[in-house]
Amino acid sequence: MIDALLEPSDLPHRLPRFADISIEDYGPAIEQGMAEQLAALTAITASAEEPTFENTLVALERSGERLDRVLRVFFSLLSADSDDDLDELHAAYAPRLAAHHDALLLDDALFARVNAVYEKRAELEGEDRYLVERYHRDFVLAGAALGPAEKARLRELNQEISGLEAAFGQAAQADSNDLAVVVDTVEELAGLTPGEISAAAAAAEGRGLAGRFLITLTLFTAHPYLSVLENRELRQRLFEAQLARGSRGNANDTRGIALDALRLRAEKAQLLGFDSYAGLVTADNTAGTPKAVRDMLERLASPAARNARAEQAALEASARSENGQSTIEAWDWPFYAEKVRVSEYDVDLAVLRPWFEADRVLRDGVFFAAGRLYGLTFEERPDLQGYHPEVRVFEVSRDGEPIGLFLLDLYTRDSKKGGAWMNSYVTANTLLGEPSAVVTNNLNVPKPAPGEPTLLTFDQVNTLFHEFGHALHGLLARATYPRFAATSVYRDFVEYPSQVNEMWMLWPEVLANYAVHHETGEPIPADVLGKLEASATFNEGFATSEYLAAALIDLAWHELGPAEVPTSPEAVEEFEAAALSAVGLDNPAVRARYYTAYFKHIFGGYASAYYSYIWSEVLDADTVAWFKENGGLTRENGEAYVRYVIGIGGTRDPLESYAEWRGRPAPIAPLLERRGLA
């Protein structure tokens, strides 16, 4: 039923009718949505009336309502619960959708009308004026001012790039699934919890390997199991499998796809008048220029590398004293880091897992903090169906008034891409009469056997709080226009609210409320928080270095001109090594968080923007300081944060709003202190 995709749902808060949607519906629904939007655009440009805000900008905002509704479902499921049929549809429609996007932004008559309204923008105020300014910027950066020949080439480039990006994601996922590590005996898994072992057994059985164990791969280079697996040979196998993704010379090798995409992006940027694709991307972000990004990343790289070397010496000392091992390899680092953390700070993160039962963390941690700050309550709605049987649906109310739905998809599966993320199905805006929001969080927690508890790692708890920060942004933002709804903000700003939400994980009042032993009911030991705080910058040299390495690989690729992008897949590793050596991040024991062949971020929405996480962290660190100075977890503080940050969506310049709130721009000092780089 294509109407289940095209029409507003009659379910609460317009939750999509997933049960009524089949794979056969997507193609016709996308086709109809595109045709309807093109007809609406023709009506705008054919109008004999003088261009006005209402007949041009507002009409433009309305034009894509039904297509957007279809695509929000399509792309969400493509990430969370895909299959070969959905992947084939994506491969077929990615170039078509790119062409459709160009039909809008490269239309001469439409741009002329937008430009006419832009020239009179002084007559407008507030969100109306900002909408005109943002759309005008969109058109210019998309190439609306180019000549016919340049536009024709740009259309070709956009279709080719979108096809390559789709192919990259599918090949990377297939190779990741193929490289999952098979283990023959339970003894080899020493260090894993019973729940993790049962998850590995269930994963193996699902692949027809009953009696064996399967460790599925994660998005990061360093798999979380490396910190606990006692078998060094298995640690090495797992690490090398993570590292090999997309670069084995097989049918799923992504390197040639990546190089082709990078070359075409560089050509596109030059066509649009920029020296590089990084220049094009940063021009429409708060950073402004690639130089601003590189200056910041390189400023942090040297002290981060220095700290990592000092940490490495401590790890090597630990390894020598334990078994005479004198060298720390990349697959050893997480394992010995936890040993040193225990010896120096008496904090064993693995031992804390019994206090991190998933549902308790969710309800009494994540939801609890949101209740104290924003007046939110969460009621599970088993009567409402998600897109997969494992998806849980919660109705969210604020001060007793329903404001939307929150969907949680916790567990890993072969049909889900790695990592963690947030999507919006419905965004709150008044223009289209959508007063509430529907958002979802995806994680990749191994699912234990039936009847066993889901015990989260320390990092998984942190990820749950982080992704819920995005969910809060989507739930609480209110806008007049869809263009500004939910998390529709600058790419290098969008991570800021999610990073801020991480602070509540270890806030004493919150931690005490959720960190209860799942068997005994005992609270987490009182001294644990102090130990965690004391060890806050432990291993931060490693964490900062691996992140900066990935960000600099991304930036270095996108600073190239078309002729500078190598043609041989074998040149990828050489380029990465040179980029990291140039900034001192070439320590073989500290690998980049991602390498090109499986760097899904930069062949998706974060191309030349992976720097965004640490760029946003400047704001985050300053905001955390503000909360601490002003009483922390209070409704008054939450209201201020909603008013100036997460409640405004994209309706105004975020840095202007931040400066209005804080009375100044955010300084970098709190970030340097947090990461031990001061």
Buried (B, 14 or more C-beta within 10 A) or exposed (E): EBEBBBEBBEBBBBBBBBEBBEEEBBBEBBBBBBEBBBEBBBEBBEBEEEBBBEBBBBBBBBBBBBBBBBBBBBEBBBBBBBEEEBBEBBBEBBBBBBBBBBBBBBBEEBBEBBBEBBEEBEEBEEBBBBBBBBBBEBBBBBBBBBEEEBBEBBBBBBBBBBBBBBBBBBBBBBBBBBBBBBBEEEEBBEBBBEBBBBBBBBBBBEBEBEEBBBBBBBBBBBBBBBBBBEBBEBBBBBBEBBBBBBBBEEEBBBBBBBBBBBBBBBBBBBBBBBBBBBBBBBBBBBBEEBEBBBEBBBEBBEBBBBBBBEBBEBBBBBBEEEEEBEEBBBBBBBBBBBBBBBEEBEBBBBEBBBBBBBEBBBBBBBBBBBBBBBBBBBEEBEEBBBBBEBBBBBBBBBEEEBBBBBBBBBBBBBBBBBBBBBBBBBBBBEBBEBBBBBBBBBBBBBBBEEEBBBBBBBEBBBBBBBBBBBBBBBBBBBBBBBBBBBBBBBBBBBBBBBBBBBBBBBBEEBBBBBBBBBEEEEBBEEEBBEBBEEBEBBBBBBBBBBBBBBBBBBBBBBBBBBEEBBEEBEEBBEBBEEBBEEBBBBBEBBBBBBBBBBBBBBBBEBBBBBBBBBBBBBBBBBBBBBBEEEEBBEEEBBBBBBEBBBBBBBBBBBBEBBBEBBEEEBEBEBBBEBBBBE
